[in-house]
């Protein structure tokens, strides 16, 4: 008996030793296969196996490679690249044949396509296969049929499009996990997916599914399903009642579709195992009480944003069984009062009820009841009354947005103590009054503070500028703040945007702003600042947007007073004077320059032509003289040009451009300057269109273009090339001394909305412009035009006498002067004789043709009457006709044979 026991112990020790020895490093054939696999890549450094074989020969210790602890064979293998399709590597299954015990294979971000896959059947133990984020096509699917034991398959983000090939996936009876996200599927797949009854996770996001979910069998047969994702498709209709069969479902995402129906009568109310439900961006009607989900005791995450939220009527006094952590009902609707179920929630971390109209005051109790709440968004919720805070400080709250409500109280003085860890605070667009509390200085983590569009008064507390050391955005626009725009001491090294516009600040720009070394945008417009513009602004090397317009700054502009990388400069409506000298000489990145409504003198510098990205140039209402520099023709990105109300002379440049950013982007495609186009600009630009000054800002600037040269001393003819600006919306050349004809090419201005040529010395006829269907304002008044006015059709039927008055030789409606009345024709200058001949001069050709026909008819009738009355003249007339015919007959007889001989 003892011998038997000793033998057994020896056998156990031997087996252990054998296992220990077998685990001493991976097998040689697998090591060689892995090295061959690494060598098959064009650039191994771009992939996860770059370190294979460098630090150790034991492939079981190589990165992203795992071996079986007993046999020493490779069991898990993961290969991924650092980017998308960085390697031209074709999937060759023969490279993986030595790995006979491989159970998990992941090939991510690396592969172009696959080659023949003979021998894949030898990987009979493969259970987990991840081929996501590659470029495989449909040919990969039939090759997968050799993996009968496959439990997890991920083919997301490939080029799988064949509907028929997907049917082969239905043979995987052991499949638990299937991800086909962003493939091309058909609704028939949903009808047959029930054959894989073992599925627990099914991900079909972005698969171009359309129509309705099949109401029977198929998807509804997956009773073991735990997670279903059908987001980002084109599914429509109501949810089928058979979804109630999915009683094990824990996560459901059907967001970004077109589902309709009232959630109160949907099958979702029976899926009580749900703990994460995403219904966002659909057309559901969702009661704000969430009554249909009151029995969902496991529900923690509910996202319903961008649906229609409505207030329940007669909600029973029930206590919900759920304790939500995330709640998002933002979008639209009228929620009435705050829902009662929120009184019972104590684990909320994220709440967003944006744009839901509700009654009542700020729900400070919601913050007090949920000590882990870190985000609360209640903008545009129609809240009113005083702004109360919870009694105790809340250390977790990091994002608070209650903008665009109707609070009418001061900001609580202890707000900085109550919320010491806020990152984001937006109180804009309310009726808040009083001073800015100095306790804001306690918020050392604060990154963005927006108090704009309120009625705050007083000064900016120094504690705010010194204590908020992480402040990135400070927005105090449109209040009644006073005093210096910045305290003498400032700790603003992280500040990127400083917006103080629309207040009552006085004094000059303080030197302390120079401490904001990373400042990207400075807006102090519409205040009462005065003094000269400091030259040290050039040292703010990160500054890209400078707006000091609508103040009382005076003096001349310092040379190179802005940093070379500046993009937008707004100096309008000040008292600046003198020449422009070299103020912007080296600013090659400049895209917007607004110097209007000042007292600048002398010529427009030639170096304006060195701004290749300039899109908006506004120099109107100054005292500039001289000719428009030809260098402006080099600015191919110009969209708005305003040189009006100056003393400019010379001719209109035929080469000047004015096209909207939108048009240029369509025409030039990927222009290198388009990436930095100021189409995103937030600062307003004043421009006169349709005889009214408007402010344009934001995305609208992408679509507007205009040229305003009015109120100058320009002479000469209007260049015909101006008519090539086919997409321009505003053209104003009025109040100059322009001569000659209105170019016929103006008929090409298909997008023109406002055309003003009044108060010049233009002559000739008005060209045919009735095809300009967008024209809303038109004036050629007070010129020397003649002939008939354009026909009263389309837009021209809306123009009255004021559009044509002051032209004594114009006739036709809406003028009272008829074109058939006699008038003195204007004298044509020698210079324009050639143009007048080509254009028909001042003669009304319609009247000429009518009068000619009438005169001709009168002559014939008079001759007939005379012949009828006097027989002698009648006989003489007929004798003359007969004699003429006889002479013609003999002439033809004598000469026709001669013509035939000649030919």
C-alpha positions, 0 to 999 in steps of 0.5 A: 500500500505504501508503494502504491502511495509513493508511486502516485506521489511520484506521478503527481510530481512528474506531471507537475514538473512536466507542466512546469517545464512545458510552461518555460517559454512559448513553443518554437513554432509559435514564436517563429510564427509571431516573428513572421507575422511581425515581419509581414507588416510594412511598418511594424513600428505603427502597430502593437507588436513593435517590441516583439522579440526585442527584450525577451525570447519568451513570446508569452511575455510579449505585449498583447500576447497571452499563453495557456498556463498549462500548455504554454501555447498562445491563447490570446492574441491582439494586434492593433495599429496606432491609427486608421489603416496605417499599414498595407497589410492583408489578412492571411489566415495561414499566418495563424495556423500554428496557434491551435489553442488560440481562443481569442483573436483581435485585429484592430485598425490595421488591415486592408482586406483578406486573402484566401483563408484555407486552413482556418478550420484548424483554429477550432478553439476560437471563441472570441474574434474581433475584426473591428475598425478595418477595411474588410469586405463581404468576402470575410463572412463566408470564411467565418463559418469554420469557427463553430465554437465562436461566441463573440464576433465583432465586425463593426466599422468595416465595408460590409454591405452584402445583405445575403452574406449576412445570412451566414451569420445565422448559423452561429448557434453559440454566439453570445456577442455580435457587433455589426455597427456601421455595416449595411443591413436590411430589415430582413436581418431583423426578421431572421436574427431570432435564429441565434437564440443564444445572443445576449448582446446585439449591436446594430448602430448605424446599419442603415436600417429603415422602416419599422421593426418587424412585429413578430418573431425575429428580434422579439425572440431573443429572450436572453438579450441583455443589451440591444443597440439600434441607434443611428438608423432610419427606423420609424413607426411605433415600437412593436408590442412584442418587444415586451418579450425581451424581459431580460433586457438591461440596456436599450439604445434606440436613439437617433431614429424616427420612432413615434408614439406615446411612451405611456402606452409603449412596451417599454413599461414592461421591461423592468430589468432595464437599468440603461435606456436611451431614447434621444433624438426621436419623435416620442411623446414622453410624460415628464412624470416618467410614470411608465417607468415607476416599476423599473427598480433597476433603472439608473440611466435615462436619456430622452433628450430631443423628444417632446416632453409634456406635463401629465394630468392627474398623476397618482401619488406614487413613489417610484421604485427607481433611483436614477443617476443620470436624467436627460429630458432636454429638448422641447415641451411644457413640463408644468411644475417640477415633477414630484418623482424628483423629490424621491431621488437621492443618487442623481449625478447628472440632470439636464432639463434644458428648454423644458418650460416649467413653473416655479423657483430655482430647485435648490432642494434638488442639489441639497437632496443629491449630494453626488450631483455634479451637473445640473442644466436648467437653461431656458426653463422659465424659472423665476423668483429669487435665486436660492442656494442649498443651506450646506456647501456642495463639493461635488457640483462642477457644472451649473447652467441656469441661464436664460430664466427670469431670476430677479434677485442678487447673486447669493453672496456665498455662492463661491463658498457653497460651490467651491469646486465648480468648473462651469457656471452660466447665469447669463440671460437672467434679471440678476441685479446687484454686485458681483459677489467677491466670494467667486474668488473661492472658486479656484477650479472655475474655468468658465464664468458667464454672467452676461445679459443681466443687470449687474452693477458695481465693479469687477471684484479683485478677488474674482480676478486674483482667486480664480486662477484656472479661469479660461473664459470670463464673460460679463457682457451687457450689464451695468458694470462700472469703474476700471475694466480690470483691477490693478492686480490680476492673476489671469495667466490661463485666461483665453477669452475676456468679454466685457462689452456693453457695460459702463466701464471708464478709463483706459485699457489697464496695463494689468491685462498684459498679465493675461499672457494666453489671452486669445480674445479681448472685447471691451466694446460699447463702453466709455473707455478713452485715451490712446490705444496702448502700443504694448498690445503687440506683446500679447502674442496669443491675441487673435481677436481685438474689439475696442469699438464704440468707445471714446479712444482718440489719437493716432494708431501706433505702428504695428500695435497688434501682434502679427498673428491677429485675425480680427480687429474692430476699432469702429465708432471711436475718435481715432485720427491721422494716417493709418501708417504701418499699424497693421503692416505685418498682419498676414493672418488678418481676416477682419478689419473694421476701422469705420466711423473714425477720423482717419486721413490720407490715402489707403496704404498700398500694403492692404494688398498683403492680407491674403486672408482678408474677408471683411474690410470696413473703412467707411465714414472716415476722411480718407482721400486719394484713389482706391489702391490697385493692390486691393485686387490681390485680395481674393477672399474679400466678402464685404468691402465698405469704403463709403463716406470718404473723399476717395477719387479716381475710378472704380476698380474693375478687378475688386472682388466681393463674394461670400465665403459660402460661394468661394468654398464651393468654387475653390474647394479645399482652399488652404485659407478656407480653414481659417475663414472667419465664418464662425465670427461672433463679433458684429459687423455693421453694413448698410444694405437695402438703405438700412444699417444692419449688424451681421454676425456669426454664421450669417456672415458666410452668406453675405457679400457686398461692395459699398463705395457710396458718398465719395468723389469717384469718376469715370464709367462703371466697369463692366467687370462689376457685372461679373460679381454674380453672387454679390448681394449689395452694390452701392455706388451712389453719390459719386460722379460716375458717367457713361452707361449702366453696364448691360452686364449688371443683368448677371447679378443674379443674387443682388438684393440691393442696387443703388446707383443714384446721384451720379451722372449716368446716361443712356437707357436702363438695361434689362434687369427684370430677371434679377428676382431677388432685388428688393431695393433699386435706385437710379434716381438723380442721373441723366438717364433716358428712355423707358423705365424697366417693365413693371414685372416681378420685383420691378413692380414693387419700385415706386417713383423714388427709384427713378426721379431726377432723370428728366428724360426717363418715361414710363411707369411708375413715372407720370411722364408718358413715353409718347409725349414729345420732349427735348432730347438730351445732348450727347457728348462726343465721348459717349457717341459710340456707346449711344450708337451701340445702345440706340442713343436716346431714341425710343425705338418703340415709338419710332416704329409705331409712328413710321407705320402710321405715316406709311399707312396715311400716305397709301390711303391719301394716294388711293383717295386722290386716284379715286376722285380724279379720273385723269390722274387715275388714267395717267397712273395706270398708263405709267404702270403699264408702260413700266411693266412693258419696259421690264418685260423687254429688259428681261428678254434682252438680258436673260440669255446673256446671263445664262451664257456667262454662267 
